[in-house]
Amino acid sequence: MKFNAKALGFSVGVIWGVAIALVTVIYLFSAKTYGQNFLYALSSIYPGFLPTPAGAFLGLCYGFVDGFIGGWLVAKMYNFFAKEN
């Protein structure tokens, strides 16, 4: 079985981007405690990301790109190492 690298990359990218945006939005509407450490860790990884409304969109974009690359790499590595005879 082979993985479609683009499909896996797209799927992981969407999930990771939406997760970052969702945690940011929940943080903004909560008592500013939910996911605080997670969001500040992300702000040290993704340049310009802050837990703000604009940061939610930026996190969505960063998360999609980051997740796409990660999912694509996992699929490519799986396909390489799981070659069928």
N, CA, C and O atoms as a Maestro MAE file, in Angstrom:
{
 s_m_m2io_version
 :::
 2.0.0
}

f_m_ct {
 s_m_title
 :::
 protein
 m_atom[340] {
  # First column is atom index #
  i_m_mmod_type
  r_m_x_coord
  r_m_y_coord
  r_m_z_coord
  i_m_residue_number
  s_m_chain_name
  s_m_pdb_residue_name
  s_m_pdb_atom_name
  i_m_atomic_number
  :::
  1 25 0.836 -1.165 0.000 1 A "MET " " N  " 7
  2 3 0.000 0.000 0.000 1 A "MET " " CA " 6
  3 2 0.889 1.240 0.000 1 A "MET " " C  " 6
  4 15 1.886 1.312 0.719 1 A "MET " " O  " 8
  5 25 0.507 2.200 -0.815 2 A "LYS " " N  " 7
  6 3 1.254 3.462 -0.868 2 A "LYS " " CA " 6
  7 2 0.353 4.591 -0.400 2 A "LYS " " C  " 6
  8 15 -0.858 4.580 -0.621 2 A "LYS " " O  " 8
  9 25 0.973 5.566 0.252 3 A "PHE " " N  " 7
  10 3 0.251 6.764 0.654 3 A "PHE " " CA " 6
  11 2 0.357 7.813 -0.441 3 A "PHE " " C  " 6
  12 15 1.388 7.924 -1.105 3 A "PHE " " O  " 8
  13 25 -0.704 8.576 -0.628 4 A "ASN " " N  " 7
  14 3 -0.669 9.729 -1.510 4 A "ASN " " CA " 6
  15 2 -0.098 10.877 -0.685 4 A "ASN " " C  " 6
  16 15 -0.755 11.365 0.235 4 A "ASN " " O  " 8
  17 25 1.117 11.312 -1.006 5 A "ALA " " N  " 7
  18 3 1.819 12.297 -0.196 5 A "ALA " " CA " 6
  19 2 1.084 13.641 -0.162 5 A "ALA " " C  " 6
  20 15 1.015 14.283 0.886 5 A "ALA " " O  " 8
  21 25 0.546 14.060 -1.287 6 A "LYS " " N  " 7
  22 3 -0.161 15.348 -1.313 6 A "LYS " " CA " 6
  23 2 -1.430 15.298 -0.465 6 A "LYS " " C  " 6
  24 15 -1.736 16.248 0.256 6 A "LYS " " O  " 8
  25 25 -2.161 14.196 -0.551 7 A "ALA " " N  " 7
  26 3 -3.402 14.070 0.212 7 A "ALA " " CA " 6
  27 2 -3.124 14.035 1.714 7 A "ALA " " C  " 6
  28 15 -3.825 14.683 2.492 7 A "ALA " " O  " 8
  29 25 -2.112 13.288 2.117 8 A "LEU " " N  " 7
  30 3 -1.774 13.232 3.537 8 A "LEU " " CA " 6
  31 2 -1.265 14.583 4.010 8 A "LEU " " C  " 6
  32 15 -1.624 15.037 5.096 8 A "LEU " " O  " 8
  33 25 -0.436 15.226 3.207 9 A "GLY " " N  " 7
  34 3 0.050 16.552 3.567 9 A "GLY " " CA " 6
  35 2 -1.077 17.551 3.719 9 A "GLY " " C  " 6
  36 15 -1.093 18.331 4.671 9 A "GLY " " O  " 8
  37 25 -2.017 17.535 2.793 10 A "PHE " " N  " 7
  38 3 -3.151 18.449 2.864 10 A "PHE " " CA " 6
  39 2 -3.998 18.173 4.102 10 A "PHE " " C  " 6
  40 15 -4.411 19.100 4.798 10 A "PHE " " O  " 8
  41 25 -4.252 16.902 4.369 11 A "SER " " N  " 7
  42 3 -5.074 16.533 5.528 11 A "SER " " CA " 6
  43 2 -4.428 16.962 6.833 11 A "SER " " C  " 6
  44 15 -5.079 17.574 7.680 11 A "SER " " O  " 8
  45 25 -3.169 16.649 6.996 12 A "VAL " " N  " 7
  46 3 -2.466 17.022 8.227 12 A "VAL " " CA " 6
  47 2 -2.357 18.542 8.334 12 A "VAL " " C  " 6
  48 15 -2.485 19.101 9.423 12 A "VAL " " O  " 8
  49 25 -2.122 19.203 7.214 13 A "GLY " " N  " 7
  50 3 -2.033 20.660 7.222 13 A "GLY " " CA " 6
  51 2 -3.320 21.321 7.665 13 A "GLY " " C  " 6
  52 15 -3.297 22.259 8.461 13 A "GLY " " O  " 8
  53 25 -4.436 20.844 7.159 14 A "VAL " " N  " 7
  54 3 -5.736 21.408 7.547 14 A "VAL " " CA " 6
  55 2 -5.992 21.165 9.033 14 A "VAL " " C  " 6
  56 15 -6.410 22.074 9.751 14 A "VAL " " O  " 8
  57 25 -5.746 19.958 9.485 15 A "ILE " " N  " 7
  58 3 -6.002 19.637 10.892 15 A "ILE " " CA " 6
  59 2 -5.116 20.472 11.811 15 A "ILE " " C  " 6
  60 15 -5.608 21.025 12.794 15 A "ILE " " O  " 8
  61 25 -3.829 20.577 11.516 16 A "TRP " " N  " 7
  62 3 -2.909 21.326 12.377 16 A "TRP " " CA " 6
  63 2 -3.213 22.825 12.323 16 A "TRP " " C  " 6
  64 15 -3.173 23.490 13.358 16 A "TRP " " O  " 8
  65 25 -3.511 23.361 11.166 17 A "GLY " " N  " 7
  66 3 -3.839 24.777 11.053 17 A "GLY " " CA " 6
  67 2 -5.111 25.123 11.802 17 A "GLY " " C  " 6
  68 15 -5.151 26.120 12.523 17 A "GLY " " O  " 8
  69 25 -6.148 24.320 11.645 18 A "VAL " " N  " 7
  70 3 -7.414 24.563 12.344 18 A "VAL " " CA " 6
  71 2 -7.227 24.397 13.850 18 A "VAL " " C  " 6
  72 15 -7.826 25.138 14.629 18 A "VAL " " O  " 8
  73 25 -6.413 23.445 14.265 19 A "ALA " " N  " 7
  74 3 -6.175 23.245 15.698 19 A "ALA " " CA " 6
  75 2 -5.530 24.483 16.322 19 A "ALA " " C  " 6
  76 15 -5.935 24.922 17.398 19 A "ALA " " O  " 8
  77 25 -4.533 25.039 15.649 20 A "ILE " " N  " 7
  78 3 -3.871 26.237 16.169 20 A "ILE " " CA " 6
  79 2 -4.853 27.400 16.226 20 A "ILE " " C  " 6
  80 15 -4.918 28.110 17.230 20 A "ILE " " O  " 8
  81 25 -5.616 27.598 15.158 21 A "ALA " " N  " 7
  82 3 -6.585 28.693 15.128 21 A "ALA " " CA " 6
  83 2 -7.657 28.497 16.196 21 A "ALA " " C  " 6
  84 15 -8.052 29.459 16.854 21 A "ALA " " O  " 8
  85 25 -8.127 27.283 16.375 22 A "LEU " " N  " 7
  86 3 -9.170 27.007 17.350 22 A "LEU " " CA " 6
  87 2 -8.679 27.247 18.779 22 A "LEU " " C  " 6
  88 15 -9.386 27.853 19.584 22 A "LEU " " O  " 8
  89 25 -7.497 26.784 19.091 23 A "VAL " " N  " 7
  90 3 -6.946 27.016 20.430 23 A "VAL " " CA " 6
  91 2 -6.762 28.514 20.665 23 A "VAL " " C  " 6
  92 15 -7.003 29.000 21.770 23 A "VAL " " O  " 8
  93 25 -6.341 29.243 19.645 24 A "THR " " N  " 7
  94 3 -6.180 30.690 19.782 24 A "THR " " CA " 6
  95 2 -7.520 31.371 20.041 24 A "THR " " C  " 6
  96 15 -7.613 32.239 20.909 24 A "THR " " O  " 8
  97 25 -8.544 30.996 19.309 25 A "VAL " " N  " 7
  98 3 -9.869 31.601 19.494 25 A "VAL " " CA " 6
  99 2 -10.431 31.256 20.874 25 A "VAL " " C  " 6
  100 15 -10.998 32.120 21.543 25 A "VAL " " O  " 8
  101 25 -10.281 30.018 21.297 26 A "ILE " " N  " 7
  102 3 -10.753 29.633 22.633 26 A "ILE " " CA " 6
  103 2 -10.008 30.426 23.694 26 A "ILE " " C  " 6
  104 15 -10.608 30.874 24.672 26 A "ILE " " O  " 8
  105 25 -8.717 30.601 23.509 27 A "TYR " " N  " 7
  106 3 -7.913 31.401 24.441 27 A "TYR " " CA " 6
  107 2 -8.440 32.829 24.519 27 A "TYR " " C  " 6
  108 15 -8.536 33.398 25.607 27 A "TYR " " O  " 8
  109 25 -8.779 33.406 23.379 28 A "LEU " " N  " 7
  110 3 -9.247 34.791 23.356 28 A "LEU " " CA " 6
  111 2 -10.592 34.959 24.056 28 A "LEU " " C  " 6
  112 15 -10.842 35.999 24.664 28 A "LEU " " O  " 8
  113 25 -11.463 33.947 23.978 29 A "PHE " " N  " 7
  114 3 -12.780 34.044 24.581 29 A "PHE " " CA " 6
  115 2 -12.859 33.442 25.973 29 A "PHE " " C  " 6
  116 15 -13.907 33.506 26.616 29 A "PHE " " O  " 8
  117 25 -11.760 32.856 26.450 30 A "SER " " N  " 7
  118 3 -11.748 32.309 27.806 30 A "SER " " CA " 6
  119 2 -11.101 33.336 28.734 30 A "SER " " C  " 6
  120 15 -10.953 34.505 28.380 30 A "SER " " O  " 8
  121 25 -10.732 32.894 29.881 31 A "ALA " " N  " 7
  122 3 -10.118 33.793 30.865 31 A "ALA " " CA " 6
  123 2 -8.625 33.974 30.584 31 A "ALA " " C  " 6
  124 15 -7.848 34.242 31.501 31 A "ALA " " O  " 8
  125 25 -8.228 33.830 29.335 32 A "LYS " " N  " 7
  126 3 -6.832 33.965 28.907 32 A "LYS " " CA " 6
  127 2 -5.906 32.975 29.626 32 A "LYS " " C  " 6
  128 15 -4.747 33.281 29.905 32 A "LYS " " O  " 8
  129 25 -6.433 31.803 29.914 33 A "THR " " N  " 7
  130 3 -5.603 30.773 30.533 33 A "THR " " CA " 6
  131 2 -5.569 29.491 29.705 33 A "THR " " C  " 6
  132 15 -4.589 28.748 29.759 33 A "THR " " O  " 8
  133 25 -6.630 29.223 28.938 34 A "TYR " " N  " 7
  134 3 -6.705 27.982 28.174 34 A "TYR " " CA " 6
  135 2 -5.634 27.970 27.086 34 A "TYR " " C  " 6
  136 15 -5.621 28.843 26.218 34 A "TYR " " O  " 8
  137 25 -4.753 27.001 27.128 35 A "GLY " " N  " 7
  138 3 -3.738 26.845 26.101 35 A "GLY " " CA " 6
  139 2 -2.653 27.898 26.105 35 A "GLY " " C  " 6
  140 15 -1.925 28.039 25.122 35 A "GLY " " O  " 8
  141 25 -2.533 28.635 27.187 36 A "GLN " " N  " 7
  142 3 -1.587 29.750 27.226 36 A "GLN " " CA " 6
  143 2 -0.153 29.290 26.968 36 A "GLN " " C  " 6
  144 15 0.547 29.892 26.153 36 A "GLN " " O  " 8
  145 25 0.286 28.252 27.636 37 A "ASN " " N  " 7
  146 3 1.661 27.768 27.443 37 A "ASN " " CA " 6
  147 2 1.875 27.254 26.022 37 A "ASN " " C  " 6
  148 15 2.928 27.478 25.425 37 A "ASN " " O  " 8
  149 25 0.878 26.571 25.490 38 A "PHE " " N  " 7
  150 3 0.950 26.065 24.118 38 A "PHE " " CA " 6
  151 2 1.102 27.216 23.125 38 A "PHE " " C  " 6
  152 15 1.938 27.159 22.223 38 A "PHE " " O  " 8
  153 25 0.289 28.260 23.297 39 A "LEU " " N  " 7
  154 3 0.322 29.394 22.365 39 A "LEU " " CA " 6
  155 2 1.629 30.174 22.473 39 A "LEU " " C  " 6
  156 15 2.165 30.631 21.463 39 A "LEU " " O  " 8
  157 25 2.137 30.325 23.675 40 A "TYR " " N  " 7
  158 3 3.404 31.031 23.807 40 A "TYR " " CA " 6
  159 2 4.573 30.194 23.290 40 A "TYR " " C  " 6
  160 15 5.569 30.746 22.821 40 A "TYR " " O  " 8
  161 25 4.462 28.878 23.369 41 A "ALA " " N  " 7
  162 3 5.476 28.020 22.745 41 A "ALA " " CA " 6
  163 2 5.438 28.177 21.227 41 A "ALA " " C  " 6
  164 15 6.479 28.243 20.573 41 A "ALA " " O  " 8
  165 25 4.213 28.238 20.669 42 A "LEU " " N  " 7
  166 3 4.091 28.440 19.226 42 A "LEU " " CA " 6
  167 2 4.646 29.791 18.798 42 A "LEU " " C  " 6
  168 15 5.214 29.920 17.713 42 A "LEU " " O  " 8
  169 25 4.479 30.798 19.651 43 A "SER " " N  " 7
  170 3 4.984 32.130 19.292 43 A "SER " " CA " 6
  171 2 6.503 32.148 19.249 43 A "SER " " C  " 6
  172 15 7.090 33.025 18.616 43 A "SER " " O  " 8
  173 25 7.149 31.194 19.912 44 A "SER " " N  " 7
  174 3 8.606 31.125 19.821 44 A "SER " " CA " 6
  175 2 9.055 30.349 18.579 44 A "SER " " C  " 6
  176 15 10.213 30.438 18.171 44 A "SER " " O  " 8
  177 25 8.132 29.588 17.983 45 A "ILE " " N  " 7
  178 3 8.461 28.801 16.790 45 A "ILE " " CA " 6
  179 2 8.071 29.539 15.512 45 A "ILE " " C  " 6
  180 15 8.843 29.590 14.554 45 A "ILE " " O  " 8
  181 25 6.869 30.108 15.505 46 A "TYR " " N  " 7
  182 3 6.349 30.776 14.314 46 A "TYR " " CA " 6
  183 2 6.552 32.287 14.427 46 A "TYR " " C  " 6
  184 15 5.943 32.916 15.293 46 A "TYR " " O  " 8
  185 25 7.389 32.887 13.581 47 A "PRO " " N  " 7
  186 3 7.642 34.333 13.660 47 A "PRO " " CA " 6
  187 2 6.363 35.152 13.449 47 A "PRO " " C  " 6
  188 15 5.612 34.910 12.504 47 A "PRO " " O  " 8
  189 25 6.130 36.112 14.327 48 A "GLY " " N  " 7
  190 3 4.988 36.997 14.200 48 A "GLY " " CA " 6
  191 2 3.704 36.478 14.805 48 A "GLY " " C  " 6
  192 15 2.720 37.214 14.885 48 A "GLY " " O  " 8
  193 25 3.688 35.222 15.236 49 A "PHE " " N  " 7
  194 3 2.468 34.655 15.815 49 A "PHE " " CA " 6
  195 2 2.314 35.136 17.246 49 A "PHE " " C  " 6
  196 15 3.237 35.024 18.053 49 A "PHE " " O  " 8
  197 25 1.145 35.669 17.554 50 A "LEU " " N  " 7
  198 3 0.758 36.045 18.904 50 A "LEU " " CA " 6
  199 2 -0.683 35.607 19.116 50 A "LEU " " C  " 6
  200 15 -1.433 35.497 18.146 50 A "LEU " " O  " 8
  201 25 -1.090 35.355 20.356 51 A "PRO " " N  " 7
  202 3 -2.482 34.955 20.588 51 A "PRO " " CA " 6
  203 2 -3.439 36.145 20.471 51 A "PRO " " C  " 6
  204 15 -3.933 36.660 21.473 51 A "PRO " " O  " 8
  205 25 -3.686 36.562 19.252 52 A "THR " " N  " 7
  206 3 -4.598 37.663 18.926 52 A "THR " " CA " 6
  207 2 -5.509 37.184 17.793 52 A "THR " " C  " 6
  208 15 -5.273 36.118 17.225 52 A "THR " " O  " 8
  209 25 -6.545 37.956 17.460 53 A "PRO " " N  " 7
  210 3 -7.380 37.541 16.326 53 A "PRO " " CA " 6
  211 2 -6.587 37.413 15.026 53 A "PRO " " C  " 6
  212 15 -6.796 36.466 14.268 53 A "PRO " " O  " 8
  213 25 -5.681 38.352 14.760 54 A "ALA " " N  " 7
  214 3 -4.841 38.232 13.563 54 A "ALA " " CA " 6
  215 2 -3.897 37.045 13.693 54 A "ALA " " C  " 6
  216 15 -3.572 36.386 12.706 54 A "ALA " " O  " 8
  217 25 -3.461 36.780 14.920 55 A "GLY " " N  " 7
  218 3 -2.589 35.637 15.162 55 A "GLY " " CA " 6
  219 2 -3.282 34.315 14.896 55 A "GLY " " C  " 6
  220 15 -2.632 33.345 14.506 55 A "GLY " " O  " 8
  221 25 -4.592 34.261 15.102 56 A "ALA " " N  " 7
  222 3 -5.339 33.037 14.809 56 A "ALA " " CA " 6
  223 2 -5.253 32.719 13.319 56 A "ALA " " C  " 6
  224 15 -5.061 31.566 12.932 56 A "ALA " " O  " 8
  225 25 -5.396 33.749 12.488 57 A "PHE " " N  " 7
  226 3 -5.291 33.536 11.040 57 A "PHE " " CA " 6
  227 2 -3.860 33.183 10.650 57 A "PHE " " C  " 6
  228 15 -3.636 32.287 9.836 57 A "PHE " " O  " 8
  229 25 -2.893 33.890 11.231 58 A "LEU " " N  " 7
  230 3 -1.492 33.596 10.941 58 A "LEU " " CA " 6
  231 2 -1.132 32.185 11.391 58 A "LEU " " C  " 6
  232 15 -0.402 31.474 10.700 58 A "LEU " " O  " 8
  233 25 -1.646 31.782 12.555 59 A "GLY " " N  " 7
  234 3 -1.419 30.420 13.040 59 A "GLY " " CA " 6
  235 2 -2.044 29.382 12.126 59 A "GLY " " C  " 6
  236 15 -1.480 28.307 11.923 59 A "GLY " " O  " 8
  237 25 -3.214 29.703 11.571 60 A "LEU " " N  " 7
  238 3 -3.859 28.814 10.603 60 A "LEU " " CA " 6
  239 2 -2.952 28.610 9.389 60 A "LEU " " C  " 6
  240 15 -2.775 27.489 8.913 60 A "LEU " " O  " 8
  241 25 -2.390 29.697 8.905 61 A "CYS " " N  " 7
  242 3 -1.503 29.619 7.728 61 A "CYS " " CA " 6
  243 2 -0.214 28.869 8.054 61 A "CYS " " C  " 6
  244 15 0.183 27.961 7.324 61 A "CYS " " O  " 8
  245 25 0.438 29.253 9.156 62 A "TYR " " N  " 7
  246 3 1.667 28.563 9.566 62 A "TYR " " CA " 6
  247 2 1.396 27.080 9.812 62 A "TYR " " C  " 6
  248 15 2.164 26.217 9.386 62 A "TYR " " O  " 8
  249 25 0.299 26.800 10.503 63 A "GLY " " N  " 7
  250 3 -0.039 25.415 10.803 63 A "GLY " " CA " 6
  251 2 -0.293 24.596 9.558 63 A "GLY " " C  " 6
  252 15 0.116 23.437 9.482 63 A "GLY " " O  " 8
  253 25 -0.967 25.188 8.573 64 A "PHE " " N  " 7
  254 3 -1.219 24.461 7.335 64 A "PHE " " CA " 6
  255 2 0.095 24.130 6.633 64 A "PHE " " C  " 6
  256 15 0.311 22.992 6.217 64 A "PHE " " O  " 8
  257 25 0.969 25.121 6.503 65 A "VAL " " N  " 7
  258 3 2.248 24.890 5.814 65 A "VAL " " CA " 6
  259 2 3.083 23.871 6.577 65 A "VAL " " C  " 6
  260 15 3.630 22.941 5.985 65 A "VAL " " O  " 8
  261 25 3.180 24.045 7.879 66 A "ASP " " N  " 7
  262 3 3.955 23.136 8.712 66 A "ASP " " CA " 6
  263 2 3.386 21.719 8.660 66 A "ASP " " C  " 6
  264 15 4.134 20.754 8.505 66 A "ASP " " O  " 8
  265 25 2.074 21.593 8.789 67 A "GLY " " N  " 7
  266 3 1.430 20.283 8.739 67 A "GLY " " CA " 6
  267 2 1.532 19.636 7.371 67 A "GLY " " C  " 6
  268 15 1.718 18.424 7.265 67 A "GLY " " O  " 8
  269 25 1.409 20.449 6.312 68 A "PHE " " N  " 7
  270 3 1.527 19.898 4.962 68 A "PHE " " CA " 6
  271 2 2.917 19.302 4.750 68 A "PHE " " C  " 6
  272 15 3.048 18.185 4.250 68 A "PHE " " O  " 8
  273 25 3.944 20.044 5.129 69 A "ILE " " N  " 7
  274 3 5.314 19.549 4.962 69 A "ILE " " CA " 6
  275 2 5.531 18.294 5.792 69 A "ILE " " C  " 6
  276 15 6.122 17.325 5.316 69 A "ILE " " O  " 8
  277 25 5.054 18.310 7.037 70 A "GLY " " N  " 7
  278 3 5.213 17.138 7.895 70 A "GLY " " CA " 6
  279 2 4.482 15.923 7.356 70 A "GLY " " C  " 6
  280 15 5.051 14.832 7.316 70 A "GLY " " O  " 8
  281 25 3.238 16.085 6.943 71 A "GLY " " N  " 7
  282 3 2.466 14.966 6.395 71 A "GLY " " CA " 6
  283 2 3.049 14.448 5.100 71 A "GLY " " C  " 6
  284 15 3.091 13.240 4.868 71 A "GLY " " O  " 8
  285 25 3.502 15.366 4.253 72 A "TRP " " N  " 7
  286 3 4.120 14.978 2.987 72 A "TRP " " CA " 6
  287 2 5.389 14.157 3.246 72 A "TRP " " C  " 6
  288 15 5.614 13.131 2.604 72 A "TRP " " O  " 8
  289 25 6.217 14.621 4.197 73 A "LEU " " N  " 7
  290 3 7.447 13.894 4.517 73 A "LEU " " CA " 6
  291 2 7.153 12.503 5.084 73 A "LEU " " C  " 6
  292 15 7.818 11.531 4.727 73 A "LEU " " O  " 8
  293 25 6.169 12.413 5.956 74 A "VAL " " N  " 7
  294 3 5.817 11.104 6.530 74 A "VAL " " CA " 6
  295 2 5.369 10.153 5.433 74 A "VAL " " C  " 6
  296 15 5.779 8.992 5.422 74 A "VAL " " O  " 8
  297 25 4.543 10.615 4.519 75 A "ALA " " N  " 7
  298 3 4.080 9.752 3.426 75 A "ALA " " CA " 6
  299 2 5.234 9.326 2.527 75 A "ALA " " C  " 6
  300 15 5.318 8.163 2.133 75 A "ALA " " O  " 8
  301 25 6.123 10.262 2.202 76 A "LYS " " N  " 7
  302 3 7.261 9.919 1.350 76 A "LYS " " CA " 6
  303 2 8.182 8.910 2.031 76 A "LYS " " C  " 6
  304 15 8.659 7.968 1.398 76 A "LYS " " O  " 8
  305 25 8.429 9.114 3.326 77 A "MET " " N  " 7
  306 3 9.289 8.176 4.051 77 A "MET " " CA " 6
  307 2 8.632 6.807 4.161 77 A "MET " " C  " 6
  308 15 9.297 5.782 4.009 77 A "MET " " O  " 8
  309 25 7.323 6.786 4.425 78 A "TYR " " N  " 7
  310 3 6.611 5.518 4.507 78 A "TYR " " CA " 6
  311 2 6.691 4.776 3.174 78 A "TYR " " C  " 6
  312 15 6.983 3.581 3.131 78 A "TYR " " O  " 8
  313 25 6.427 5.498 2.094 79 A "ASN " " N  " 7
  314 3 6.463 4.864 0.775 79 A "ASN " " CA " 6
  315 2 7.861 4.350 0.441 79 A "ASN " " C  " 6
  316 15 8.004 3.325 -0.225 79 A "ASN " " O  " 8
  317 25 8.878 5.049 0.895 80 A "PHE " " N  " 7
  318 3 10.258 4.632 0.625 80 A "PHE " " CA " 6
  319 2 10.611 3.364 1.406 80 A "PHE " " C  " 6
  320 15 11.190 2.430 0.852 80 A "PHE " " O  " 8
  321 25 10.262 3.338 2.686 81 A "PHE " " N  " 7
  322 3 10.664 2.220 3.531 81 A "PHE " " CA " 6
  323 2 9.733 1.017 3.448 81 A "PHE " " C  " 6
  324 15 10.123 -0.084 3.837 81 A "PHE " " O  " 8
  325 25 8.534 1.196 2.959 82 A "ALA " " N  " 7
  326 3 7.565 0.088 2.884 82 A "ALA " " CA " 6
  327 2 7.372 -0.371 1.445 82 A "ALA " " C  " 6
  328 15 6.254 -0.659 1.018 82 A "ALA " " O  " 8
  329 25 8.463 -0.434 0.710 83 A "LYS " " N  " 7
  330 3 8.371 -0.878 -0.676 83 A "LYS " " CA " 6
  331 2 7.881 -2.318 -0.736 83 A "LYS " " C  " 6
  332 15 8.319 -3.182 0.023 83 A "LYS " " O  " 8
  333 25 6.955 -2.545 -1.668 84 A "GLU " " N  " 7
  334 3 6.416 -3.897 -1.845 84 A "GLU " " CA " 6
  335 2 7.335 -4.683 -2.760 84 A "GLU " " C  " 6
  336 15 7.956 -4.122 -3.663 84 A "GLU " " O  " 8
  337 25 7.416 -5.945 -2.529 85 A "ASN " " N  " 7
  338 3 8.302 -6.796 -3.336 85 A "ASN " " CA " 6
  339 2 7.704 -7.106 -4.667 85 A "ASN " " C  " 6
  340 15 8.316 -7.811 -5.470 85 A "ASN " " O  " 8
  :::
 }
 m_bond[339] {
  # First column is bond index #
  i_m_from
  i_m_to
  i_m_order
  :::
  1 1 2 1
  2 2 3 1
  3 3 4 2
  4 3 5 1
  5 5 6 1
  6 6 7 1
  7 7 8 2
  8 7 9 1
  9 9 10 1
  10 10 11 1
  11 11 12 2
  12 11 13 1
  13 13 14 1
  14 14 15 1
  15 15 16 2
  16 15 17 1
  17 17 18 1
  18 18 19 1
  19 19 20 2
  20 19 21 1
  21 21 22 1
  22 22 23 1
  23 23 24 2
  24 23 25 1
  25 25 26 1
  26 26 27 1
  27 27 28 2
  28 27 29 1
  29 29 30 1
  30 30 31 1
  31 31 32 2
  32 31 33 1
  33 33 34 1
  34 34 35 1
  35 35 36 2
  36 35 37 1
  37 37 38 1
  38 38 39 1
  39 39 40 2
  40 39 41 1
  41 41 42 1
  42 42 43 1
  43 43 44 2
  44 43 45 1
  45 45 46 1
  46 46 47 1
  47 47 48 2
  48 47 49 1
  49 49 50 1
  50 50 51 1
  51 51 52 2
  52 51 53 1
  53 53 54 1
  54 54 55 1
  55 55 56 2
  56 55 57 1
  57 57 58 1
  58 58 59 1
  59 59 60 2
  60 59 61 1
  61 61 62 1
  62 62 63 1
  63 63 64 2
  64 63 65 1
  65 65 66 1
  66 66 67 1
  67 67 68 2
  68 67 69 1
  69 69 70 1
  70 70 71 1
  71 71 72 2
  72 71 73 1
  73 73 74 1
  74 74 75 1
  75 75 76 2
  76 75 77 1
  77 77 78 1
  78 78 79 1
  79 79 80 2
  80 79 81 1
  81 81 82 1
  82 82 83 1
  83 83 84 2
  84 83 85 1
  85 85 86 1
  86 86 87 1
  87 87 88 2
  88 87 89 1
  89 89 90 1
  90 90 91 1
  91 91 92 2
  92 91 93 1
  93 93 94 1
  94 94 95 1
  95 95 96 2
  96 95 97 1
  97 97 98 1
  98 98 99 1
  99 99 100 2
  100 99 101 1
  101 101 102 1
  102 102 103 1
  103 103 104 2
  104 103 105 1
  105 105 106 1
  106 106 107 1
  107 107 108 2
  108 107 109 1
  109 109 110 1
  110 110 111 1
  111 111 112 2
  112 111 113 1
  113 113 114 1
  114 114 115 1
  115 115 116 2
  116 115 117 1
  117 117 118 1
  118 118 119 1
  119 119 120 2
  120 119 121 1
  121 121 122 1
  122 122 123 1
  123 123 124 2
  124 123 125 1
  125 125 126 1
  126 126 127 1
  127 127 128 2
  128 127 129 1
  129 129 130 1
  130 130 131 1
  131 131 132 2
  132 131 133 1
  133 133 134 1
  134 134 135 1
  135 135 136 2
  136 135 137 1
  137 137 138 1
  138 138 139 1
  139 139 140 2
  140 139 141 1
  141 141 142 1
  142 142 143 1
  143 143 144 2
  144 143 145 1
  145 145 146 1
  146 146 147 1
  147 147 148 2
  148 147 149 1
  149 149 150 1
  150 150 151 1
  151 151 152 2
  152 151 153 1
  153 153 154 1
  154 154 155 1
  155 155 156 2
  156 155 157 1
  157 157 158 1
  158 158 159 1
  159 159 160 2
  160 159 161 1
  161 161 162 1
  162 162 163 1
  163 163 164 2
  164 163 165 1
  165 165 166 1
  166 166 167 1
  167 167 168 2
  168 167 169 1
  169 169 170 1
  170 170 171 1
  171 171 172 2
  172 171 173 1
  173 173 174 1
  174 174 175 1
  175 175 176 2
  176 175 177 1
  177 177 178 1
  178 178 179 1
  179 179 180 2
  180 179 181 1
  181 181 182 1
  182 182 183 1
  183 183 184 2
  184 183 185 1
  185 185 186 1
  186 186 187 1
  187 187 188 2
  188 187 189 1
  189 189 190 1
  190 190 191 1
  191 191 192 2
  192 191 193 1
  193 193 194 1
  194 194 195 1
  195 195 196 2
  196 195 197 1
  197 197 198 1
  198 198 199 1
  199 199 200 2
  200 199 201 1
  201 201 202 1
  202 202 203 1
  203 203 204 2
  204 203 205 1
  205 205 206 1
  206 206 207 1
  207 207 208 2
  208 207 209 1
  209 209 210 1
  210 210 211 1
  211 211 212 2
  212 211 213 1
  213 213 214 1
  214 214 215 1
  215 215 216 2
  216 215 217 1
  217 217 218 1
  218 218 219 1
  219 219 220 2
  220 219 221 1
  221 221 222 1
  222 222 223 1
  223 223 224 2
  224 223 225 1
  225 225 226 1
  226 226 227 1
  227 227 228 2
  228 227 229 1
  229 229 230 1
  230 230 231 1
  231 231 232 2
  232 231 233 1
  233 233 234 1
  234 234 235 1
  235 235 236 2
  236 235 237 1
  237 237 238 1
  238 238 239 1
  239 239 240 2
  240 239 241 1
  241 241 242 1
  242 242 243 1
  243 243 244 2
  244 243 245 1
  245 245 246 1
  246 246 247 1
  247 247 248 2
  248 247 249 1
  249 249 250 1
  250 250 251 1
  251 251 252 2
  252 251 253 1
  253 253 254 1
  254 254 255 1
  255 255 256 2
  256 255 257 1
  257 257 258 1
  258 258 259 1
  259 259 260 2
  260 259 261 1
  261 261 262 1
  262 262 263 1
  263 263 264 2
  264 263 265 1
  265 265 266 1
  266 266 267 1
  267 267 268 2
  268 267 269 1
  269 269 270 1
  270 270 271 1
  271 271 272 2
  272 271 273 1
  273 273 274 1
  274 274 275 1
  275 275 276 2
  276 275 277 1
  277 277 278 1
  278 278 279 1
  279 279 280 2
  280 279 281 1
  281 281 282 1
  282 282 283 1
  283 283 284 2
  284 283 285 1
  285 285 286 1
  286 286 287 1
  287 287 288 2
  288 287 289 1
  289 289 290 1
  290 290 291 1
  291 291 292 2
  292 291 293 1
  293 293 294 1
  294 294 295 1
  295 295 296 2
  296 295 297 1
  297 297 298 1
  298 298 299 1
  299 299 300 2
  300 299 301 1
  301 301 302 1
  302 302 303 1
  303 303 304 2
  304 303 305 1
  305 305 306 1
  306 306 307 1
  307 307 308 2
  308 307 309 1
  309 309 310 1
  310 310 311 1
  311 311 312 2
  312 311 313 1
  313 313 314 1
  314 314 315 1
  315 315 316 2
  316 315 317 1
  317 317 318 1
  318 318 319 1
  319 319 320 2
  320 319 321 1
  321 321 322 1
  322 322 323 1
  323 323 324 2
  324 323 325 1
  325 325 326 1
  326 326 327 1
  327 327 328 2
  328 327 329 1
  329 329 330 1
  330 330 331 1
  331 331 332 2
  332 331 333 1
  333 333 334 1
  334 334 335 1
  335 335 336 2
  336 335 337 1
  337 337 338 1
  338 338 339 1
  339 339 340 2
  :::
 }
}
